[in-house]
């Protein structure tokens, strides 16, 4: 196996760096936009008197960043060429995501908002693979034009990882001669709902609790009667765009069904492996940033007349972290490359355990690296004048939200001990 980084990819990383310096850094620093990234970041980003939602100025800045990245041909890199992308592979995206995160906080790659100059568009591929022709035309074009924003309603107040036990249900009901469905239930953590035009609502339409079959996905307009945002849930890292919603006698026509009826969970799993390997790479990059910053600080800070780096109590924790980062990088690159060698169903069959290994260990690594960076930097590391507390608070979520690490470890164990057959 050749472990040499392809020249085309190293050239592209250099192209991205040049674009950041030419287009993004100046934008980040004009009109005091740096307030969204320095010690004022949480206050500047959050509209505390409006439910803790993101401030409009902050989201406007992210939109301008994405507009410039799209105009330069970077935003859609990972998408197929049919959607204006460059057919970026899983390996490409893993390398790029790590590279951008390792540069630290900045407008080029704000992980708190899943916002980057090289974007991730799982919903576009979901509509390509599961949508009707009408849905493809409306939603894919609408998402790129900015007229359609689609939230994701799977998790419920009483059901998180156990999606097959959801209580939201839909029953057939005809209105004015049109076949449709009446939906009742509740959902949690519907990210982006404050600007969403539609919500992908998963509801049981047949079967019994615990059955994977019998759950259907509906594209529900958020302005329908009975669709209500109950509250925005304040989180460890603010602002929040994660509400709890309720659906009370919400009626949609048959045309709102997304994907095959009763097989909606296939949509929820459709992009999970690509998402997890890319998110693992981002966590690895953020961890490497924390490690590198700690090394630099330890070499220049000189308490008691000698560099901190001279103390093995400082060296050894960073040695452990840097070693784990190097091992994870090898596993992430290998797994992403293997994903590119086979069709998506085979990835789920043969590599889901490896993807879970990458993801849960990378998410744990970045939390440990951010914590150690705070310790190495002392008081200033604990303050918001350094980015480590922000990195910790943001990435701590991924040990829960990108498939809880216990769920991912259970999947790995299932492969190891034969409970999941390859």
Buried (B, 14 or more C-beta within 10 A) or exposed (E): EEEEEEEEBEEBBEEBBEBBEEBBBEBBEEEEBBBBBEBEBBEBBBBEEEBBBBBEBBBEBBEBBBEBBBEBEBBBBBBBEEBEBBEBBBBBBBBBBBBBBBBBBBBBBBBBBBBBBBBBBBBBBBBBBBBEEEBBEBBBEBBBEEEBBBBBBBBBBEBBEEBBBBBBBBEEBEEEEEEBBBBBBBBBBBBBBBEBBBBBBBBBBEEEEEBBEBBBBBBBEBEBEBBBBEEBBBBEBBBBBBBBBBBEEBBBBEEBBBBEBBBBBBBBEBBBBBBBBBBBBBBBBBBBBBBBBBBEBBEEBEEEEEBBBEEEEBBEBBEEBBEBBEEBBEBBBBBBBBBEEEEBEEBBEBBBBBBBBBBBBBBBBBBBBBBBBBBBBEEEBEEBEBBBBBBBBBBBBBBBBBBBBEBBBBBBBBBEEEEBEE
